[in-house]
């Protein structure tokens, strides 16, 4: 019995031994990983800093890069016992397991899990704005009292230009602000993809053993959209389209219109945060550019009001609306003002 205990103790001791060679290899691997992150991963695209956190958040493109640099590939499995689809009740939950496999041997080197459901704040709720009864666009604005009040479907926000009386219940009776999302089934695919993304990021961090460098899911808790670009150079962050190739790897199918948080210029002025005009001062846009950015942003928000960047886009539209009001406010108020009576008003028939 004593011999058996002795053998087991020796084996345990041997398994816990760290050699000088292993330490050298570990230091070299950590050094190379840090060098790769610094030279090949792009802030605000592969990772980003969420205000109030002490570590950058690893994003999906960055997770894909880490898995690729270790010569691995992800394998996703839907965990059915922790997933549910109920179209009648409007509840959807998906849980994925992501195994990271070696391309050379097929061995499982790491494993991650991710889950998402329709009761999360970003999916359950949406921000409702007044919608035009005619064109159904959320482009209704209110006129100033001194010009007659009323409502107008503002063309600069993608509206049809229709006018409505101040007491029109089709406008005033609409709920505004935070309301429950009545079209939750439309987000079924979005929720599924979010669960897969979370599993991927979890697996990538486990594979690279970089939890001291990155965290995950913080961007899911922050409803302001993707992480902010570096404050010193807010206009230099690039989003690649299909035809552009980043220096760090192959072309990525990243939409050029994905907004980043509304970043002020050094003078405190708001900047455009998406599309080809990204980084340009809002007040420096031409009238045509201002209309284009406003219409594009409004359309994006209407199409996907619960996306992770939705609040960012709302803040962007607020900045654009303020600029529209500065430039065209008087014209809008004039359009809303009641028409003066014709000459000889006492003789006008009713």
PASENU-755929 format. One line per field, with one value per residue (C-alpha): x negated, y, z negated. Coordinates in steps of 0.001 Angstrom, whole numbers, plus 500000, padded with zeros to 6 digits. Example, Ala and Ser with C-alpha at 12.3 -4.5 7.8 and 13.67 -1.06 7.14 Angstrom:
X	487700|486330;
Y	495500|498940;
Z	492200|492860;
//
This chain:
X	500000|497162|495540|498783|499069|495463|495993|499125|497391|494457|496765|498647|495403|494177|497381|497061|493430|492615|489378|487174|487837|491595|491233|489176|491742|494595|492849|492153|495761|497089|494658|495664|499353|498948|496995|499726|502461|500507|499510|502335|505529|507410|508967|512754|512890|511267|511468|512455|512610|516012|516123|515987|514114|510474|509840|510685|513601|512829|515158|516110|513529|510789|511918|511790|508249|507051|508524|506943|503467|503467|504283|507670|511275|514512|517224|520657|523295|526740|527363|531008|531724|530893|532589|536218|538323|541895|543446|546796|545395|542740|539823|536574|533452|530385|527315|524297|521170|518142|515327|512007|510391|506791|506663|503718|504940|508637|508091|510312|508009|510612|514335|516682|520384|522726|526414|528897|532648|535484|535997|532714|533231|531893|534375|537422|537744|537565|537748|540935|541122|544168|544886|546526|550003|549315|545793|545282|541867|540800|540248|542942|541785|543730|543913|543371|546451|545714|545957|549223|547996|549182|547210|545272|543702|540256|538692|535193|535797|537092|540719|543317|543910|547539|548974|551322|553310|551994|554938|554803|555187|553438|550307|550987|552407|549203|547060|543564|540433|539685|542246|542253|541132|544217|542203|539889|540167|538336|535284|535168|532139|530420|530705|529382|526352|525654|525524|523063|520912|520732|519711|517041|515529|515575|513783|511204|510281|509959|507770|505401|505513|505858|508492|505912|505888|509563|513008|516213|519924|519382|520453|523652|524417|523639|526494|524551|523153|519615|516684|515479|512453|509286|510104|506914|507699|511467|511538|508828|510704|511546|514445|513646|516090|515912|513595|511115|508414|507037|503299|503752|505584|508007|511014|513818|517489|517971|520705|519220|522318|521897|521889|519451|520408|520961|517523|516972|514200|511413|513547|516538|518441|520196|518762|520386|519814|520730|520526|518107|518363|517286|515148|516392|517807|521607|521664|519206|521551|523107|526905|526922|524530|526561|529728|527994|526543|529831|531881|529410|529278|533061|533461|530880|532584|536041|534775|533045|534154|532817|529301|526373|525620|529226|528706|525544|527531|530245|527613|526204|529663|530135|526928|528045|531513|529972|527939|531031|532908|530048|530027|533627|535613|536975|538015|539823|541575|542625|544038|546056|547337|550972|551510|552491|556052|556364|557033|560582|560792|564287|565691|564140|566897|566743;
Y	500000|502371|501634|502487|505789|506540|505879|508083|510889|510767|510919|513872|515668|515045|516390|519615|520227|523276|523066|525948|524984|525189|528640|529877|528544|530137|533523|533360|532465|535324|537730|536650|536853|540387|541353|539905|541800|545037|544756|542829|543491|546735|548639|549206|546425|543429|544734|547923|549648|550044|553021|551853|548594|547859|545538|545737|543665|541027|541312|538673|539655|539577|536164|534858|536194|534536|531184|531477|532393|529220|527215|526170|526182|526559|523901|524972|522755|523958|522754|521779|521189|524853|526282|527115|528488|529550|531663|531789|533144|535172|533711|532547|531252|529663|528161|527115|525156|526153|523627|524911|522187|521904|521927|519563|516881|517569|517585|519788|522455|524673|525005|527935|528464|531298|531997|534699|535117|537435|538670|540561|544302|545021|542608|542907|546687|549265|553053|554172|557448|559043|557412|559051|557579|557912|556710|554857|556460|557565|561084|563167|566455|569137|572761|575665|577187|580652|579267|577442|574173|571005|568041|567407|564286|565762|564975|565488|562435|560325|561423|562296|565938|565454|567895|567085|569101|569440|567451|564654|561510|559425|561235|562098|558667|556843|555470|556929|556136|552676|550111|546328|544993|543575|542074|539944|537013|539127|538995|535191|534983|537916|536232|532958|534698|536535|533222|531842|534944|534734|531073|531924|534705|532487|529722|532088|533499|529969|528918|531892|532011|535763|536510|538813|540831|540734|540363|539438|540235|543712|545158|543121|544733|548209|549232|552001|549959|549032|550339|553871|554598|555970|559521|561032|559978|559428|559753|557204|553983|552167|549845|547648|546877|543796|545529|546781|544712|545494|545174|542520|539901|538916|541031|541140|541515|544323|546783|550258|551724|550078|553040|553584|555663|559343|560831|564562|566322|567918|571093|569180|569115|565850|563733|561374|557862|555595|555287|556923|560292|558765|561183|564328|567134|567143|570905|570629|568421|569918|570032|567034|565077|565928|564664|561495|560630|561392|559287|556387|556425|556606|553660|551574|552242|551474|548176|546991|549105|546595|546162|546642|549962|551238|553706|554948|555616|557399|559717|560251|561146|563572|565337|565360|566604|569427|570431|570206|572412|574911|575115|574537|575229|578491|576917|574102|576548|578588|575473|574722|578268|578837|580419|584089|584888|586227|589889|590916|588130|589211|588207|584707|582055|579186;
Z	500000|499137|502501|504275|502444|503270|506971|507098|505219|507619|510623|509220|508485|512011|513546|511540|512474|514645|516593|517671|521293|520750|519181|522130|524565|522625|522488|526213|527009|524881|526469|529969|529113|527758|530876|533105|531241|531482|535132|536793|534845|535446|532573|532906|535501|533782|530220|528469|525117|523505|521115|517512|518219|517479|520445|524151|525391|528007|531004|533566|536245|533613|532391|535968|536345|533150|534144|537588|536304|534174|537315|535992|537140|535123|535014|533759|532151|531070|527514|527907|524214|523501|526607|527309|530176|529367|532124|530317|527060|528894|526977|528536|526851|528414|526791|528847|528086|530124|530292|531617|533720|534884|538679|538606|536225|535714|531960|529794|528353|526684|526148|525643|524931|525810|525285|526325|525820|526763|523180|523295|523124|526592|528206|525960|526204|528953|529049|530775|532699|534272|537602|540614|541267|544988|545787|542464|541907|538422|539681|537925|536401|534541|535619|533278|531715|533065|536598|536119|534607|536257|537508|540694|542208|542691|546072|544706|542504|545372|545019|547636|546667|545541|542974|540085|537594|534052|532644|535205|533088|535743|534587|530949|530158|531065|528203|528130|526174|524816|525938|526152|529507|531178|534049|531920|534343|536923|534643|534503|536805|535089|531678|533087|534596|531351|529472|532043|531804|528035|528234|530806|528689|525590|527485|528978|525554|524161|527108|526933|523118|523369|520719|519142|522388|523393|521914|523733|523803|522349|525687|525345|521991|523295|525591|527242|530113|531075|529004|529542|531742|530138|528925|530326|533888|534148|537912|538712|537894|541107|541853|544835|547603|549829|552299|549706|548044|544579|544175|541510|543525|546275|547317|544782|545527|542983|543970|544412|542785|539367|536957|534137|531079|531818|531313|530865|532691|530636|530645|529285|532582|533588|536381|538886|537501|540433|544185|546651|544852|541520|539517|541249|539136|539261|539668|542593|544645|547716|547809|550162|547916|544823|546484|547694|544264|542502|544916|544776|540984|540670|543054|541161|537831|539239|540675|537504|534497|531961|533319|530969|532640|532575|529704|531389|534553|532571|531090|534578|535910|533026|534036|537681|536732|534745|537784|539996|537572|537554|541338|542293|539135|540384|543661|541844|539527|542519|544178|541046|540631|541565|544947|544730|545837|549373|550000|549133|546586|545437|548833|548864|548937|546401;
//
